[in-house]
Amino acid sequence: MSANQDRYETAVARYFEAWNAGEKEALTKAVTAAWTTDGTYTDPLADVRGHEGIAAVIAGAHEQFPGFEFRLTGAVDGHHDLARFSWELVAVADGSAPVAGFDVITLGDDGRIRSVHGFLDRVPAGA
């Protein structure tokens, strides 16, 4: 595995650690580890900057979908300071995945995420 590929996969692993963190303290710690201080998260439903804003979006997803976790689907692809990957939001109880999408991230020099641009491919009605 190339050093850059390892860098992309490490950043994406931290990203999923943040999205799957359950407790507030764990979420705060995971967001800090994954994103730069001025990092951003933008998708069709959110546009936030900074650790507090990102943590609030993640906490909101947990409130809307209790008992679900985010999972990587497929390989992480990257070049330069960019990486892209697909994901699903999966119900732990039955394995159903009502939400799916893909994200493009930009990495900072320290390997943490500077920006996320998310796209939703599958969303349940009324969500």
N, C-alpha and C positions, 0 to 999 in steps of 0.2 A: 504494500500500500504506500502511495506517495505521501510525503509530508503534508502536501496541500489536502489530499483526500482525508487524511487523518484529522486535519484541522476542521474541515467541513463536517465530518461525522461527529467530532467532539462538540462542536457548536450546536448541531442538531440534537444530540443527546441531551445537552443542557437545556435546550428549548423544551423538549418533552418533559424533562424533570420539572421545569417550572409549570407547564400546563397540567401536569398530573399531581402537583403538590396539593395536599389536602388541608393541612393546618395553616393558619395565617403566618406563623413564624417560619415554617418550612417554605411557604410560598415567597415570602419576602427574601429569604436567603437564596432561593433558587433563581428568582428574577435578578437579583444582584449578581449572581454568578454568571447568568446567561447574557444579560444586556449591559451595554455601556450606560453610564449615568444619564446621558441625554438620548438614549435609545428610543426608537419609535416602533409602534405597531399600528398598521393600517390594514383594514379589510373592509368589505362592504358595510359592516355594522359598527365599526369603531375606527377612531383615528386619535391615538394618544401618544404622549411623549413622557419619558421618565419612568422610573421604577414604580412609583405609586399608581400612575395611570395604567401601566401594563398589568400590575397586580390586580387592579380593580376590574379590568376586562376579564382576566382569568377567573377571578372570584365570581364574576357574573355568569360565566359559562358553567361553573360548578353549581351555582344556584339553579340555573335553567335546566341542567342535565345532571341531577344527582345520580351517583352510581355508574357514571360513565368515565372512560379514560381515553386519552388521545394516543393513537398508535401510528407509527410510521408504516407506510405501505410502499414497498419498492425501495430502490436504492437512492442514496443522496448523490446528486450530480452537482459539480461545481467547477468554476474557473475564476482566476484572479481572486477577488474578495467577495464573490457571489456564490451562492449555493441555492439549489431548489430541491424540493422534496414534496411528496404527497402524503396525506394522512387521512385517518378516519377517526371519528368519535364513536367509540364502541361501548355498548352496554356490557358491564362485567357479568351480569346475571345470565344473559342469553346470547351474547355475541352479535346482536344486531348492531348495525352501524348507520343510523339515520342521517348523519352529517359526514361529508367528505370534502376535501379540498386540496389545494397545494399552495405552498408558500415559497417566496423568494426572499432570501436574507442577504444582507450586506454585513460583512465582518469588519471589525476594527483591527488595528495592529495587534492588540492583545488577544485576538481570537474571539472576543465577545461580540454579540450582535449589535450593530448600529441601527439597522432598520429591518423591519419585516413588512412585506407586501403580500397579503393573503388573499386567496381567491376561493370562493365557495362553489363546489361542483354539485353538491347534493345537500339540500336543506329541507326539513319537514315543513309541511304547510303550517302557517301560523307561527313559525319560530322567529 
